[in-house]
């Protein structure tokens, strides 16, 4: 494709239609007019998807935009337009340059939205423009102000509406730097140890129980290609549905770190970050909660919310079935339940615990993804939060008014806990301070 122009985080290509362009969003963020940058994975597709949803919403409000439609995860087709060399910014709270250049406090709400103009010119560092300067450039600022406030008013309303056992640790390897071409024999590669360790974990996956989960994130694998790296770091998590199953796996992967260090002739260090118990189920409490969920019935959604949910499903390539808030029956307790880990598990081993799950995103939405965050920030997520608050309040009222129910919940808690003595999986204090440096 023919490149028309390339900015700091987007590239504009000529489209198949002479009157259209294709805008590609990159996995890149910048600051200081490009002097600083980072490349978070998935950022381009996230920004493209959010922009697409906003443009479509604005179009429904008869606010003209250049947007046509999305093509792929991080590209959109737009109408070809003339470029006005102005950045028009509407502020509802104090942030960024207005804090640096005034006496306003970061995050302070403004009494009313204000519109500011900046010259769109990186070489001049995008200076602030007065309305008179905008006029001298040949533009009437009033239509810009009017439309900006109109868009801001709509977006503020829209965003307001939007309004298992685990052990977590890091492994560091320490080697000897050397030139990777001139004298690699003088180097002891911390990166080699990291790769050997990761390979060991991956081979080990074949020989653990189906309930075990192991994941890792390589945080530092070396900095430059022509130097044997003297430092590497990997963040590892081991999970199982029972602590009795998780601890042997944890001990084994610690031994693997030692083996990787021996193979690469480097030193190593394991630092425990945290650990979590599995949730101690309480069916007596669950049955009380279930009755209240059935009394409340399923959450009801507006046409706009259903359309939003289907759009999320479309973008994440799921079947576009919208929301599913059906009240499911209370299932039998499974020996090895699926799902993630939560520190509620630790709470449940110290006091009887009643849990529930509610709908906060469209059916089959990928969890720990931008798609769920987008739903949590609007009315779909808010409805789930309010619904769960009602269900918990009703359950607490039942327990308050009926001491016999409390006795049943306590009795089950004591029976399930048995002789287990709770011992938190946390490192000795003081707590470690996270850092990106070695």
N, C-alpha and C positions, 0 to 999 in steps of 0.2 A: 504493500500500500504506500501511496505517496504521502510523505510527512509534510504537513502544512506548517506546523509549529510545534515546539516541544518546550514544556514548562518544567517546573521543579518536580511536580508529582503527576502530571498528565501529559499525554501526547495526543495531538490532533492530526488525524489522517483525512485525506480526501475520500468521500464515500463513493459508492457506485453511481448515485444520483449526483449530478453536478451541483445541486442546491443543498446537498447534505454533507455532513462530516461525521467521522467516527472518533469518539473521544475514548482513549484508553486510560484507565486509572491504574497507577503503579503501586506496588508494595513499598511505599517510601513516605517518610515524613521528614519535614525540614523545619529549621528554625533559624532566625537571624539572616533572612534572605538567602537561605541555602548554605550558610556557613557551617551549620550542623545538620546531620541527617542520620536516619536510621531506616531499617528495612523490615518492619514487622510483617510476618507472613500472613497473607489474607487481607491485609489492609485495603488493597485496591478493590477487590470484589465487595468488601464491606461498604466502603464509601460509595461505590457505584450503585449498589443495591439500595442504600438509604436515600441517595440522591434521586434515584428513579421513583421510589415511593413518594417522596416529597413533591417532585415535579408532577406526578399524576394527580396528587391531592390538590395542588394549586390549579391545575387545568380544570378540575371539576368545579372549582370556585371561580372559573372564568378569569383567572389570572394568567396572562400569556407567558409562555416559556419557549425556549428553543428545543425542548426535549421531544423526541419522536418515540423511541422505544429502546429497550436493552437488547444487545446481541452478545451472548456469552456472559460469563460471570463478571468480567471487569470492563466491559465496553458498552457504550450507548451510542445510538444514532441521534444526531441533532441537526436542526436546520442551520444552514450557513448564514451567519449574521455579521453585521459590521461591529467592530469592537470599539467601545468607548473606553478611553484610557483612565477610567476612574474605578476605584474600589469604594463601594458604598457599604458602610457598616452601621448596623443598628444595635445599640447597646441597651440591655435591660438591667444588667448588673455591671459593677466595676470590675474590669479584668484587663490584663495586658498593658498596652501603652497608656491607657487613661489612668491607670494606677501609678505607673512610673512618672507620668508627666503632670499629675495633680496631687492633691492631698487626700484623694479618695482611698478607702481601705479595700483591699482585695475581697471580692465577693459581695460587697455592699449593694443592696438593691437600689436602683435609681428611682426617684419620685415619678418619673415618666420616661418612656423610651426616647433616646436621642439618636439622631442620624448624623454620621460623620463622613467626610469625603477624604480620600487619599489618592495621590497620583499613583497610577499603576506603572511603576518604573523601578525595577530592582537596582539599576545603576545609581539611582538617586535615593535609594532606601525608602521608597514609598512615603514621601512626606505628607503630613496632614495639610489639607486645603481648606480655606475658608470659602463660604458661598460666593463671595466676590471674586475670588480667584477662579472658581469654577465658571463663573460668567465670563471672565476674561478669556478663558479657554474656549468659549463659544457654546457653552451648555447652560441651559436653564436648570438650576438645582431643584426647583419646586416640584416638577413631575417626579424626579427621583425620590424626593422626600415622601411625597404622597404615596407612591407605589410601595416604597420600602416599609412604611408604617402599616400599610394595608396587609402586606405579606407577613410582617412581624406579628400583627394582631391575630391573623389566622394561625400561624405556626405556634404561637404561644398557647392558643386554645388546644391545638392538636397535641402538643407535647404535654399539656396539663392532663388531657384525657389519657394520654399514654402513661401521663404520670406513672458397712463391712469392716472388718479389722484392717488396719493399715499401719505400716511403719514407713517413715519418711526420712531419708538420710542422703547425704552427699559423700562422694568418694573423690579425693584429690590425689593426684600422682605428681611426684616431684623428680625430675630427671636432670640432665645436663645439656645445656644448649651448645650447639656447634653449627658450623656452616653445612648445609645439607648437600652441597656439591664438593666443596674444597676439602673438608675433613669430617665427613659424617661419622667416621669411626671413633671420633672423640666425643660424640653425642650419645646420650641415653634418653630416648624419646618417651616423654610422658604421654604423648599422643598414642604411641604404640600400645602402651599399657591400657589406655582407655579403650582402644579398639578391641584388644584381647578380652577385656572385661565385658564389654558389650556383647561380644561374640559368645562368651561363656553363658551370659544370661539368656541369649537367644537359643542356644543349644539346650539349655536347662528347661526351657518351656515345654519340650517334648516329654519331660519326665516328672512333671508336677501334676497334682490332681486338677480336675476340670474347674474346681472352685477357686483356684489360685490365679491371681493377676499380677504381672510384673510389668512396669513401664519405667522408662527413663528419658531424661532430656540432657543432651550434651551441652553444657553451659560454656565450656572453654576447651577447644580442641587444638589450640595453637593460634598464633597471630599472623605469621607471615610464612610464605611457601618455601623460602630458601633457608630457613633456620630450623634445625632439629628442636622441637618445642621442649622446654624444660618444665612446663606446667600444664596440667589438664584437669578438668573437673566435670563430673557427671552427677546428676540428681536422679535418685532412684526411689521408686515406691514398690513395696511388696504388699499384696492384699490376700486375704482369704476370708471365708465366711465365719471362721472360728479362730480365736487366738491360738489354740492348740495346733492348728494347721499352719498358721502364718509364721510362728516363731522358728520352726525348723528351716523353713525356706529362707527367712531372714539370716539365720546363722550360716546357711550354705552360701548365699551370695556375698556375705562378708569374707568367707574363706576364698571365694573366687577373686576378690580384690587383691588378697594376699598373693594368690597364684599369678595373677596378671602382673603384679609388681615384680615378682621373682623372674618371670619370663622376660620382661623388658629391662631388668636390672635397674629398677628405680625404687624410690621410697613411696609410701602411700599413707593416707590418713582417712579414716572414716569418721564422719561427724553425724551423730543422730540429730535429726530435726524434730521429729515428733512421732507419736504412734497413737492409734485409735482402736478402742474395743468395738466388737460387733454390737448391734442393738439387742438388748435383752427384751424379747417380746412379752407383752402383757395382753392376753386375749380378753380377760375380763374387762379391762379398760377399753380395748378395741371394740367390744360389742356395745358398750355405752356410746362410744363415738359413732359407730355405724348407725345406730337408731337415729341419732341427730342428723347425720348426713341424709338419711332417707326422709326425714321430716322436712329438711330444707329443700330437697329435690335438686335437680341439676341446675347449673348456672345458665342463665339465658344471655344470649349475645345479640347485638344489633347487626343489621345488614352490613354496616361499615366494618365492624369487628370481624365478621365472618369473611368479608372480602379481604381484609388485611391478613387474616390467617391463611387464606388460600393463596395469596400473593407470596407469603413466606414459604408455603409448601412448593409453589412453582419455582421459586428461586433456588430452594434447596433440593429440587428434583424429587419431591415426594408427591404421592397421589393427592390431588386437590380436593380433600373431603372436608376441610374446615375444622371446626372445633368439635371436641368430644368431651362432654362433661357428664356423661352418664354415671349414675351411682352404681358402682359394681358391688356384688355381694362380698362379704367378708370371707376371704379365701383361707384354706387350711394353712397353718404355719409350715413352711418348707424347711427342711434340714439345711439346705444350702441355697438361700435366696440370692438372686442376682442384684445388680445395682452397684452403687458406689459406696463410699465410706463417709461417716459423719461423726463429729464429736458428741452428738446426741447419744451415741453408743456409750461413751464414758459416763454420761449423766445417768443412763438407764441402769448401770451397774451400781449406782449409789442411791437411787431413789426410783420408785415405780414410775414408769413413763408411758404416756399414751400418745401415739403418733397418728398422723393422717396425711394423705396426699390429695392435692387438689389440682385442677387444670389451670395452668398459667401460660400455656402456649398451644399452638395447633397440634393435632395428632401427628406423631412420628417426627416432630421437629428435633434436629440433632442437639443434644444437650451439651453444655459447656461451649456453646457457639454464639456468634453474634445474633442469630435468629431468635434464640430464647431471650437474650438481653433486650432485643427490640420489643418483644412482647411484654417483658417485665416492666418496661418503661412506659407502657400505655395502658389503656383501660382493661385489656385482657388480663394483664398481670395484676392490676389493681383489684379487679373483681375477684380473682383467686385469693388475694390477700384478705379482702373483706369477708369473703365466704369462709375461709379457714378461721378467721377471728370469731365469726358467729358460731361455727361448729365447736370451737374450743370453749367459748364462753358458755354455751348450752351444756356441754359436758361437765365443766367445772361446777355449774349450778346444780346439775344432777348429783354430783358427788357431795356438794355442800349440804344439800337437803336430805340426802340418804346415806347416813353413816355405814349402813350395811354394805353398800356398794364399795365404799372405801376399804372396809375390812376384806372384801373379796379380792380387790386389786392388790392390797398389801400381802395377802396370803399367797397369791400366785407369784408375786415378786420374790418372796422369801424362798418359795419352793424351787423356782427356776434358778435363782442365784446359788442356792445350796451352800457349799463350804468354800466357794471361790472367794479369795481375798483380793480385792481390787488393788492393782498397782499400776499407776499411770506410766505409759511409755514416753517419758520426756527426759531430755538430758539434764544432768546436774546443773543447778543454777550457777551464776546468773544466766538469764536467757541469752542466747546468741543474737548478735545484731547482724541482720542480713547484709551482705555486701557483694558487689559485682567484681571486686578485685580479689586477688589472691592474698 
